[in-house]
Amino acid sequence: MPTQTPKYRAPALDKGLDILELLAGAQQPLSIAEISEGVGRSRGEIFRMLQVLEERDYITRGEGDTGYSITTRLFRLGMEQPPVKSTIEAALPVMHQLADISGQACHLVVPSHEQIVVVARVDPPGEVALVVRVGHRRPMSQSTSGHVLLAFQDEPVRERWLDMIAKYEPTLDRKKLTKLLLQLRERGYASEPSQVVDAVTDLSAPVLQHGHAVCALTIPFIEQRTDAQTTVADVIAELRRATKEISDTLQFGSPAHPD
């Protein structure tokens, strides 16, 4: 919600945006009373706005009228933006090939304020894989994909992002994180134990445009017992090949395909 007094006011729009921002940060559905308290407005002030937002599919009520939660409509609108859409279109064919070769699921991640958000995913042909749903969010500093996005930025941009993250995470060990990011950048990819699931190694590499990461391609690697077992080293090599191909497509246009 805004912290400075704006030059121009649109009270109804302010009200709607306050509600959306509140629900976007909520971990569970909120009642009218909780929304009223959260945005600092009376129930009467927000009642009609809630109805309109629900009719336009920006918010929804749970079964049994348990409260309001935000839908994926704003996310879907954002996905239609040309930069995001073109990146996904360039990445998906390569991601399908990567999933087929590696036998692992993969997902594409972009930055969203102090968080990362998954914007595309491809499942492997086999029966066993860890998949991450599209729209999933995590703090940038607490995810392998986020580390890649941070590492492959120019220093002024990285420092500005870290300033933003520190506002949400007062206990952030910035020195330790920066050391990790510099090591990751020199290596060219990340390989870290999952912070969410045991026995999973998150492998992630940057998709670059003009020298900085516009997104990260990530594989939640699960070691599998198969006749043709693919090693972590094999999967890392395929992951880096994939991100280079996507980067080249974004930079130079669609690659030429042999007849």
C-alpha positions, 0 to 999 in steps of 0.5 A, a space after each residue: 500500500 502507498 506510503 507517500 501522499 500521491 499527487 492525484 487521488 482516485 479513491 475507488 481505485 485506491 480502495 480496490 488496490 488496497 484490498 487486492 494487495 492485502 489478499 495477495 499477501 494473506 496466507 488464508 482467506 480473510 473475512 470482511 471484518 479482517 479485510 476492513 481492519 487490514 485496509 483501514 476502512 469500514 465494512 460499508 466502504 468495502 462491501 460493494 468493492 468486494 462484490 465488484 472484484 468478485 464479479 470480475 474474478 479478481 477475488 473469490 469466496 471459499 466454500 461455506 463463505 470462509 472468506 475472500 482470497 485472491 484468484 490468479 486473474 492478475 497473474 494471467 493478465 501479467 503473463 500476457 505482457 509481451 516480454 513474459 509471453 515471448 520468454 515463455 514461448 521461446 522457453 517451452 520447446 526447449 524445456 520439453 526437450 530438457 525434460 525428455 532428455 533428463 527425465 526430470 521436471 523443470 520450471 521457469 522462474 521470474 522475479 516478482 518484487 522480493 519474491 520469485 514466481 513460477 511462470 511455466 513448467 514441463 513434466 517429464 515423460 516418466 512416472 516419478 518427478 517433483 513438479 512445482 505449480 505455475 504461480 508458486 512463489 517464494 522469497 528470492 533469498 530463500 530459493 535456488 532460482 532466486 539466488 540465480 536471478 540475484 547472482 546474474 545482475 549488474 552489481 547496482 541492480 543486485 544491491 538494489 534488490 538486496 536492499 528491497 529484500 532486507 526490508 522484508 527480511 530484517 534478519 537477512 545475512 547479506 554478507 553470507 548471501 552475497 558471497 554465495 551469489 558471487 560463487 554461483 555467478 563464477 560457476 555459471 549455475 546453482 546446485 543446492 539442496 532443496 529448502 522445501 523437500 528432502 532428498 531433492 537437489 535444486 539445479 538452476 541456471 540463468 536465461 540471459 538477455 544483454 548479460 543479465 538474467 531475465 529468468 531462471 530455469 530450474 530442475 528439482 533433481 531426484 536421483 532415480 533408479 533406472 536402467 539408463 541412470 542420468 547423473 547430476 553432472 549430465 543433467 547440469 550439462 543439459 540444463 546449461 545447454 537449454 538456457 543457452 539456447 533460450 538465451 540465444 533465441 531471445 537475443 537473436 530470434 528463433 534458431 534455424 532448424 535443419 530441413 
